[in-house]
Amino acid sequence: MGKIVAVACSPRPNGISSHLTDAFLDGAMGLSTNIVTLHRPMKFKSIRDCNRCMECKNTGRCVIDDDILTVLDDIVDADCVVFSTPVFFDGPTALYKVIEDRMYAFLDANKVSFLEKGKKAVLIVTSTYPESDLESVSKTLAKNLEIIGFEMMGIITYCDNYGKDPVEENDELIAKVKALGKQMRNTPVV
């Protein structure tokens, strides 16, 4: 049984990045016995920023007691974590950024990860325009995930050009994302 956690950081539950996150999870489920947990931080009632108290450097666990703590605990237990965010003003959403900052708890004082080796990450980064934002933002986010201790399994980027190219009509991309999810199945793919 594999554990997959998805952290969908779009403020729109039916947006591009949410749609692609759902496609990955659909591929990962199939007939497998994976356990999938989906977090949508936009629905959280209590979110606090990292205050750099440094308590986590001793314990490997954030001490801030809010809804993000559950996400961090789930990430520790996961075999694969799917992170998704649209790009706003040349960067990820504030929801993504606060989770990324709180994952600082996974690093000791020497920036060595407390996470179990081999923990996989998939990154989904989307925009409505311009497409040029996607490469630089996804590259930075992937680098940060690797520093935190993740092994990058894949990076998916997509721009819908102000709705002219709806993601739900891009069968090739949806199939690619589902195929990436199928790699996480713990039963043979038929």
SEDRENMAR-874579 format. One record per residue (C-alpha): residue number from 1; x negated, y, z negated. Coordinates in nm, 4 decimals, decimal comma. Layout:
// SEDRENMAR-874579
> i/X/Y/Z
> NUM/X/Y/Z $
...
// end
This chain:
// SEDRENMAR-874579
> i/X/Y/Z
> 1/0,0000/0,0000/0,0000 $
> 2/-0,1460/0,3372/0,1033 $
> 3/-0,0643/0,6745/-0,0442 $
> 4/-0,0162/0,9675/0,1899 $
> 5/0,0470/1,3197/0,0663 $
> 6/0,1616/1,5998/0,2946 $
> 7/0,1319/1,9643/0,1936 $
> 8/0,3402/2,1696/0,4374 $
> 9/0,2565/2,5349/0,3739 $
> 10/0,4934/2,6998/0,6176 $
> 11/0,7556/2,9344/0,4761 $
> 12/0,9888/2,7887/0,7419 $
> 13/1,0927/2,4268/0,6857 $
> 14/1,1776/2,3876/1,0564 $
> 15/0,8738/2,5714/1,1913 $
> 16/0,6027/2,4418/1,4229 $
> 17/0,3633/2,3163/1,1541 $
> 18/0,6475/2,1516/0,9603 $
> 19/0,7624/1,9754/1,2784 $
> 20/0,4127/1,8396/1,3425 $
> 21/0,3740/1,7337/0,9777 $
> 22/0,6980/1,5382/1,0055 $
> 23/0,5718/1,3726/1,3274 $
> 24/0,2529/1,2594/1,1500 $
> 25/0,4540/1,1173/0,8597 $
> 26/0,6895/0,9442/1,1029 $
> 27/0,3902/0,7744/1,2638 $
> 28/0,2446/0,6769/0,9257 $
> 29/0,5660/0,5188/0,8030 $
> 30/0,6816/0,2781/1,0703 $
> 31/0,7134/-0,0660/0,9103 $
> 32/0,4319/-0,0011/0,6649 $
> 33/0,4509/-0,0060/0,2886 $
> 34/0,2870/0,3349/0,2554 $
> 35/0,4072/0,5682/-0,0149 $
> 36/0,4591/0,9161/0,1285 $
> 37/0,4952/1,2319/-0,0778 $
> 38/0,5880/1,5581/0,0920 $
> 39/0,5260/1,8886/-0,0838 $
> 40/0,6738/2,2117/0,0507 $
> 41/0,5216/2,4856/-0,1688 $
> 42/0,7749/2,7406/-0,0412 $
> 43/1,0288/2,5618/-0,2633 $
> 44/0,8135/2,5767/-0,5772 $
> 45/0,9430/2,7824/-0,8658 $
> 46/0,6082/2,8338/-1,0404 $
> 47/0,2880/2,9080/-0,8488 $
> 48/-0,0201/3,0638/-1,0017 $
> 49/-0,3505/3,1563/-0,8433 $
> 50/-0,6830/3,0124/-0,9544 $
> 51/-0,8133/3,2438/-1,2261 $
> 52/-1,1661/3,0997/-1,2155 $
> 53/-1,1546/3,0007/-1,5813 $
> 54/-1,4027/2,7210/-1,4951 $
> 55/-1,2368/2,4669/-1,7273 $
> 56/-1,2061/2,2350/-1,4283 $
> 57/-1,5836/2,2101/-1,4003 $
> 58/-1,5844/2,0025/-1,7190 $
> 59/-1,2772/1,7910/-1,6499 $
> 60/-1,2288/1,7744/-1,2722 $
> 61/-0,8694/1,8839/-1,3281 $
> 62/-0,7060/2,2260/-1,3100 $
> 63/-0,5648/2,3430/-1,6437 $
> 64/-0,3034/2,5799/-1,5001 $
> 65/0,0364/2,4239/-1,5679 $
> 66/0,2592/2,5060/-1,2708 $
> 67/0,4138/2,3280/-0,9719 $
> 68/0,0792/2,3149/-0,7889 $
> 69/-0,0647/2,0908/-1,0599 $
> 70/0,1609/1,8086/-0,9358 $
> 71/0,0257/1,8589/-0,5816 $
> 72/-0,3330/1,8447/-0,7084 $
> 73/-0,2619/1,5270/-0,9070 $
> 74/-0,1011/1,3686/-0,6002 $
> 75/-0,4030/1,4629/-0,3880 $
> 76/-0,6346/1,2872/-0,6335 $
> 77/-0,4286/0,9675/-0,6025 $
> 78/-0,3853/0,9865/-0,2228 $
> 79/-0,5695/0,7929/0,0447 $
> 80/-0,4878/1,0603/0,3037 $
> 81/-0,3690/1,4200/0,2715 $
> 82/-0,2044/1,6116/0,5547 $
> 83/-0,2398/1,9879/0,5224 $
> 84/-0,0387/2,2116/0,7544 $
> 85/-0,0150/2,5867/0,7886 $
> 86/0,0790/2,8440/1,0459 $
> 87/-0,1655/3,1278/1,1094 $
> 88/-0,0670/3,4698/0,9772 $
> 89/-0,3030/3,7648/1,0403 $
> 90/-0,6038/3,5514/1,1397 $
> 91/-0,5737/3,3143/0,8433 $
> 92/-0,3606/3,0506/0,6755 $
> 93/-0,0451/3,1363/0,4858 $
> 94/-0,0702/3,2561/0,1273 $
> 95/0,0866/2,9238/0,0233 $
> 96/-0,1990/2,7314/0,1852 $
> 97/-0,4614/2,9647/0,0444 $
> 98/-0,3428/2,9325/-0,3157 $
> 99/-0,3545/2,5514/-0,2891 $
> 100/-0,6973/2,5646/-0,1263 $
> 101/-0,8224/2,7920/-0,4049 $
> 102/-0,6785/2,5622/-0,6716 $
> 103/-0,8603/2,2655/-0,5118 $
> 104/-1,1732/2,4351/-0,6456 $
> 105/-1,0951/2,2141/-0,9465 $
> 106/-1,2179/1,9165/-0,7422 $
> 107/-1,5762/2,0481/-0,7430 $
> 108/-1,8183/2,0329/-1,0329 $
> 109/-2,0513/2,3227/-1,1209 $
> 110/-2,2958/2,2047/-0,8517 $
> 111/-2,0212/2,1871/-0,5837 $
> 112/-2,0188/1,8076/-0,5921 $
> 113/-1,6704/1,6700/-0,5404 $
> 114/-1,4866/1,4798/-0,8118 $
> 115/-1,2681/1,3229/-0,5398 $
> 116/-1,3111/0,9571/-0,4529 $
> 117/-1,5339/0,9090/-0,1478 $
> 118/-1,3554/0,8368/0,1786 $
> 119/-1,0405/1,0388/0,1037 $
> 120/-0,9063/1,1376/0,4447 $
> 121/-0,7585/1,4697/0,5517 $
> 122/-0,5585/1,5764/0,8542 $
> 123/-0,5282/1,9458/0,9275 $
> 124/-0,2427/2,0946/1,1295 $
> 125/-0,2781/2,4619/1,2214 $
> 126/-0,0207/2,6402/1,4367 $
> 127/0,0590/2,9865/1,5651 $
> 128/0,3096/3,1638/1,7807 $
> 129/0,0424/3,3870/1,9358 $
> 130/-0,2487/3,4332/2,0084 $
> 131/-0,3868/3,0861/2,0636 $
> 132/-0,7403/3,2165/2,0072 $
> 133/-0,6718/3,2374/1,6300 $
> 134/-0,6346/2,8617/1,6052 $
> 135/-0,9947/2,7589/1,6683 $
> 136/-1,1602/2,9901/1,4160 $
> 137/-0,8987/2,9338/1,1449 $
> 138/-0,8937/2,5543/1,1829 $
> 139/-1,2742/2,5402/1,1866 $
> 140/-1,2964/2,7355/0,8599 $
> 141/-1,0223/2,5352/0,6878 $
> 142/-1,1753/2,2022/0,7978 $
> 143/-1,5174/2,3102/0,6690 $
> 144/-1,3626/2,4004/0,3329 $
> 145/-1,1825/2,0648/0,3125 $
> 146/-1,5114/1,8853/0,3782 $
> 147/-1,6814/2,0886/0,1036 $
> 148/-1,3993/1,9898/-0,1333 $
> 149/-1,4739/1,6247/-0,0548 $
> 150/-1,2423/1,5190/0,2266 $
> 151/-1,3387/1,3171/0,5308 $
> 152/-1,1682/1,4833/0,8282 $
> 153/-0,9529/1,2346/1,0162 $
> 154/-0,8166/1,4845/1,2660 $
> 155/-0,7360/1,8454/1,3434 $
> 156/-0,4211/1,9346/1,5371 $
> 157/-0,3668/2,2875/1,6668 $
> 158/-0,0744/2,4259/1,8634 $
> 159/0,0492/2,7633/1,9864 $
> 160/0,4066/2,7942/2,1128 $
> 161/0,3494/3,1306/2,2896 $
> 162/0,6321/3,3152/2,1155 $
> 163/0,8701/3,0236/2,1599 $
> 164/0,8068/2,9789/2,5339 $
> 165/0,6537/2,6345/2,4663 $
> 166/0,8636/2,4799/2,1854 $
> 167/0,6718/2,2107/2,0026 $
> 168/0,9699/1,9760/1,9994 $
> 169/0,9586/1,9675/2,3812 $
> 170/0,5877/1,8783/2,3921 $
> 171/0,6235/1,5001/2,4041 $
> 172/0,2516/1,4482/2,4653 $
> 173/0,1519/1,6384/2,1498 $
> 174/0,4213/1,4706/1,9368 $
> 175/0,2997/1,1296/2,0571 $
> 176/-0,0617/1,2263/1,9755 $
> 177/0,0326/1,3358/1,6230 $
> 178/0,2409/1,0209/1,5639 $
> 179/-0,0511/0,8080/1,6876 $
> 180/-0,2770/0,9817/1,4349 $
> 181/-0,0224/0,8961/1,1667 $
> 182/-0,0120/0,5332/1,2839 $
> 183/-0,3828/0,5080/1,2008 $
> 184/-0,2782/0,5352/0,8356 $
> 185/-0,0397/0,2388/0,8506 $
> 186/-0,1409/-0,0419/0,6238 $
> 187/0,0364/-0,3011/0,8360 $
> 188/-0,0456/-0,3983/1,1943 $
> 189/0,0806/-0,1533/1,4551 $
> 190/0,3140/-0,3330/1,6949 $
// end
